[in-house]
Amino acid sequence: MARYISQDRKDEVLTAVKNGLTVMHAAEQYEVSSKTIYAWLRKQSDNTGTSNLELSRLRRENAELKEIIRALTLEKKRTKKIHIARGYMNVCKNKSKLVKPLWKTPIPSIGACRAALSTNILIHANLLVTKVSEELGTY
């Protein structure tokens, strides 16, 4: 049996749906048929033909995509800092050029002095990686 629903009640339901509440949850919460809500949304669609339901779905999707972009950007920055700290990347104008890590370059057999210097560089590089990892959080 059809019952009268006031305009205030319609506006309240439609506002809830626009703000992200699903039609099914709104139908349960406000005790209105989901078909009725869809009919109201169709009547309320703007001149472009895009309904408010479609707009709210697009807004949710847009927010999810922005979150994914934020996470990927953060991950890229972390990876770049770790690569720089480990010596895999030149910090110069040509940022895409990868170089050999310091500890993988061959040590000339001139003497123990160069071997000690190379070991010292390796220790400092590892300390730098540890420090960067602590600043960025667990990687």
Secondary structure by P-SEA (a helix, b strand, c coil): cbbbbcaaaaaaaaaaaaacccaaaaaaaacccaaaaaaaaaaacccccccaaaaaaaaaaaaaaaaaaaaaaaaaaaaaaaaaaacccccccccccccccccccccccccaaaaaaaaaaaaaaaaaaaaaaaaaccc
